């Protein structure tokens, strides 16, 4: 059964860093755009990064630029989200999703993703 699975979440202090992983199984990640999303407590899920399948173009909301970085290793069938300078407001459940088209809809989670993971918790607090 095709699926993606997130890992790498945890608890960090403000200013810390985490690298999340998104591992694909039973399909070739190289043929899919990969998006990262998060859902903070009491808020809707939001798209925070996307990487295209064809040329590896990356996309971020303006508020995420400079702190978060998405990448992929197609040989390993894994995508990553490097998060630096974490703030308490970054606390939430982080999800990855694979989309067989492109990143056009990554800001609209309801319209993105053929495969979604179960999420990994990230907690930023002192």
KAZIRA-V481524 format. One record per helix or strand of 3 or more residues. SS is the DSSP state (a for helix, b for strand). FROM is the first residue (numbers start at 1). TO is the last residue. If there is no record, write none. Layout:
SS/FROM/TO + SS/FROM/TO
This chain:
b/3/7 + b/10/12 + b/18/25 + a/29/31 + b/33/39 + b/46/51 + a/62/64 + b/68/73 + b/78/83 + a/88/90 + b/92/99 + a/109/111 + b/120/124
